């Protein structure tokens, strides 16, 4: 299993307090450390109008910058939002090719469907969004070939044009699809593109089931989207490693993880039940499958503040502003193998458990929530020096 970095470009600050230039400097420093530390790929996400959670509104621009500050680490999008109302496939092909050129051939191109509030901004047609994402994955490799490109389908028409630039990688950079459930896992497999998912707080058998769904799709892949089949599986989860358990607790990483889980539904303005089901060990739903909330989400009830699942109770207490005991929060998180948090030996054990599921890549989210950037940087350095050599 290869170890990658997953970046939300996240600060957990109120929009009025966000310093984009400082966050960019921090991201560059972390990417340099990941490059030196042997991480295989840096993945940038795309989100809109959820500034506290992510200001990564233009992932290709960030990757173009990181290409100039790194030497060997690959640069991936996980993923660029593919509905046509957000990004025309021609623009996707052009900008992605520039990243490959700027980086000397290090691009991994992943597309995503998104959902909820992000669809609302751009007026996305929900019923067409899945087909548009598949269409974009088929169109882009064709645009990257030499010669004149044209396309005419029920979804989109592009007259004869020369699309430039072309990527350096031949026949083209690897293609990926962001997935949220069994159907989209199978869809990625049928298209012959890699699977990008989330393992945050999911039981290990859910990771295994996602991989199995992807492989079922691969077995039915008779017409891959690109010139070759990308049969890799990748999932992201929060990772924080320190030299000792006490350092992890002192860093506040556990409370930062709660913040991430509490804030994620707000990105899409959907209910949080899908995320809480993951913590309960049940199957959750992706944002594309959930209805958007009308109006503000109600706060937790008194009963929910004492939920029988300790981690959910702590999440709800954090939501109402209660002061939490850092050690109690860490103790509640520690049993979850898919939240890789602890000293070097603990993290190593959890990473090997994830490797045993058959996962090809773990995308380590190491700057999350209220975690201090200097602590995230130190965690990247520790994992790079003491753990990465065992895996990559």
N, C-alpha and C positions, 0 to 999 in steps of 0.2 A: 504494500500500500504506500503510495506516494503522499507526502505531506505538502499541502499547499497553504496559501493564505487567502482568506475571504474578507473583503473590506466593504463595510457599509458607509465609510466616511462619516462616522457617527460621533456626536459630541454630547448628547443628552442635555444640551443647554437650551434655554429659551431662545427663539430666533433673534431677539434683540441683542443677545449676548454672543452670538456665533461670530467668530473671526475666521472667515474662509481661508485667508492667506496663511494663518497660523496652522489650521488643520491641514492645509496642503503641505506645509513644511514638515509637520509630524508624519504625514503619510509617506513623504519622500524618505525620511529617516528610517521609517519602519520597512519600506520596500528595500532600501539598501541593506538593512540588517538581514532581511529574508533572503536576499540575493547572496550575500556572503555566507549565510547559515545553511545554504543548500536546499531551501524550500523549492519545490518544482515549479509552481505557478502562482501568480498573484491574480485574484479574481475581483473585478469591480462590478458592482451592482448598479441598477438604475432605479431611482425613485423620484417622485415629484410631490411637492407641497407637503412634505412631512419633515420639516427642517431639523427638529430635535432628533429624529430617528436617523435621517440620512440627508446629506446635501449632495449626494452623488447623482446629479441630474444629467451629467454628460460623461459616461464612463470612458468613451473613446478618448476624450480630451485628457483625462487623468492618466490613462495608459500611455498616451503619446508623451506626456511629461515623464512618467516613470521610465519609459524606454531610454530616455537620455541620462538617467541616473543609475541604471542597472546594466549588467553585462550578460547574464546567462538566464535569469529567471524568466519563465514564459509569462505572457500577459493575456488574461482571459476576461471575457465579459460574461457575467452570470446574473441576469442576462439583460441584453438590450431589449426594450419593449417592442414587440413585433407587430401589433395591430397596425394596419395601414394608416389609420387616423393619427397615430403617434409618429411612426417612421415609415416613409415610403421605402420599399425594398431597394431601390436604386441608391438612395442616400445611405442605407445601411451598408451596402456593398462598397461604396466609395470611401466612407469614413473608416470602415474596418480595414480595407486594403491599405490605407495610409498608416494605420497602427502597425501593420505587418512590415511596411516599408521602413518606418521610423525605427522599429525594434530589430531590424535585420532578420525578420522571419520568425518571430516568437509569438504570434497571435494564436489564441484559441477563441473561436467565435461562438458564444452561446446566446440564444434568444429566449425571451420569456413572454408569457401571455398577460401577466399582471391581473388586475381585477378591481372591483369596487370603485373607490374614490379616484384612482388613477385613470380609470376608463371615463369617469364623469368629466374630468378636466378636458379631455380631448374629443369627447363625443364618440367613443368607441361603440361599435355595434357588437354587443355581447354574443349574439348568435353566430356572427361571422368570425369572431376573434380566433378561435382554434384553427379554423381552416386557413385564415390569413397567415398565422404563424407557420403552418406547414408549407404554405405556398412560398413564403419568404425564404425558408430553408432550401427549397428546390430552386428558386430563382437565383439566389446569390452565387452559388458555384458556377452557374451558367454565365453570369455576368463577368466572372473572373477569368473566363477562357479568352484566348486571343480571338479577335475578330468582332464582327457586328453582332449585337444582341437584340433580340426582340422577344416579346411574350404576349400571348393572347389567350386568356382563360375567362371563365365566368366571373372571377373575382377581380381581375386586373388586366389592363392592356398597356404594354410599353412598345411604342413604335421602334423601328430599327435605329439603334444608336450605338456608338462606341463608348463603353463605360470604362473610365480610368480613375485612378491607377489600378494596376493589377498587383496582387500580393506577391511576395517573394517566394513563399512556400509553394511547392509543386506537388500534386496538382492544385492544392489549395489548403488553407489552414483547416484544422479539425473543426467540425461542427458539433454543437451541443444544444440541448433543449432543457429548460428549467421545468421541473415536474412538481406536482403537488399531491398526486394520488395514483392509485393503480392504473387508471385509464391513461393518464399522461405518461406514466412510465412505459406502458405498452406502446403508446404513440411514438415515443422517442425510439424505441427498438424497431418498430415497423419502418420508421424513416431512416434507420441506419445511422443515427446521430447519438452522441454520448448523452448520458443522463445526469442532470444537475439537480440535486434535491437538498432537503434539510433533515438533519437527524436530531435537532435540538430536543432533548428530554424524551425522545422516542425510545421505546424498548428496543433492544437489539434485534428481536425477531421482526420488528417492523422494518428495520433496515434490510434484513434478509428478504422479506416479502417484496419490498420495492425492487430489489435487484432481480428477484425471480420474475416479477411482472415485466421488467425491462427485457429479460432474456426470452420470455415468451413472445414479446414483440419482435425481437431479433430473429427468432426462428421463422417469423412470417415476413421478414424483409426480403422482398423480391425486386424492389426498385428503390435503392437508397437515394436519399436526397442529393448527396454529393457523389464524387468520383470514387469514394471508398467508404467502407463502413467503419464508423468509430464505435467500438464495442465497449468503451470504458464507462464506469459508473463513478460518480463523485457526489458527496454530500457534505454540507457544512454543519459545523457545530461550534459552540463556544469553547475556547481553550485558554486556560491560564495556568502557567507553571511557575513555581518559585522554588527556592532552595529548601524551604521548610513549610510545613503546614501552617505554622503561626504567621509566616510572611504572607501566605495566601489570604488568611483571615484578615490580617491587618490591611491588606490592599483594598479591601471592600469589593473584591471581584464577585463574590457570591451575591451581594446586594445589586451589583451592576447587572448580573445575569437576570435577576428578578425584574429589574427595570426593563430589560430587553423584551422579556416575555409579556410584560404588562403593556408595553408600548406598541408592539408589533401589530395588534389588531387595529390600532388607530391609524396606521399607514393607509389601510384600505377602507376604514370606517365600517368595519363589520364586527359582529359579536365575537366575544373571546372564547366561546365554548369550544371551538375547534382546537384552539391552543391548549385549553385546560384538559381536553380529552387526551392529548398527548401525555401530559403530566400524570393523568390517571391510568395510563397504559392502554388507552383506547385509540382507535383510528381517528385522526383529525381530518378536517376538510381544508382545502386550499381556498384562498381568497376568491378565486374565480367561481367557486361553487356556492359562495355565501351571499345572501342578500345584504345590501348596504343598509346601515342603520338610518332611520329617519330621526334626526334630532340627537341630542347628547345621550351618551350611554349612561344608564343609571349606575350609581355606586353600589358597592357590595352591601348586602344585608348583614345584620348582626350574626345570623347563622353562618354566612359565608366567611366571616372573619374567624370562625372556628371550624372551618372545613376539616373533615376527618383526614384529608391528605395534607400533611404538615406544610409542604411546599406551596400548595394552593392557598392555605390559610395565611402564610407569610406574604404571598403575592397580594392578597386582598388587603392585608394590614398596611403594606407599603402604599397601596393605592389611596388609602385614606390618610396617609401622612404619619402613621405611627412610627415611633423609633424602634428599630429592630436590633436585636443582639447579633452582631456579626458572626459569632461562633454558632449560634443557633441556626442561622441561615445556611452557613457552610455545612453543618451537620445534616440539614434537610436536603441539600443538593448532592452531597457525597455519594449516596447510593445509586445515583443515575449514571450509568456507564457512558451514556452519550453526552454528558456534560463533563468535559475533560478538564478537571480542576484539582490541583493539589501539588504535592512535591514531585520531584522527578520520577521517583519510583511509582507513585500513584498514577501519574499521567501516562507513564510507559505501559502500565497494566491496562488502563482503559483503552489506549490506542491499539494495543494488541488484540483486545476484545473486539474492537471495531474491525480490525484487519481480518479477524476470523470469520466475519460475515461474508467475506468475498468482495468487499468494497475496494475499488481500485485507487481512489483518491479521497483523502479527508481534507476538506477545505477548512482550515482553522481560523475561526473568527476570533481575533485576539485583541482588537480594539472595540470594546462594546460598552454600552451604557455609560455609567459614571466612572468607569475605571480610568485612572490617571494615565495619560499617554506615555509617561516615563516608565510606568509599571508594565504597560503593554509592550513597550520596546524591550525592556529587560526580559520579559517572558519569551519574546521572539528569539532573543539571543541565547537564552538557556536551552530552549527546545532545539534551536539550530545546532548548538554545540554538543548537547548531551543525548539527544533523541533522534534527530533527523538521520544521522549516519546509519542507524539500525533499520531504517525503512527505505529511504530513496536509494 
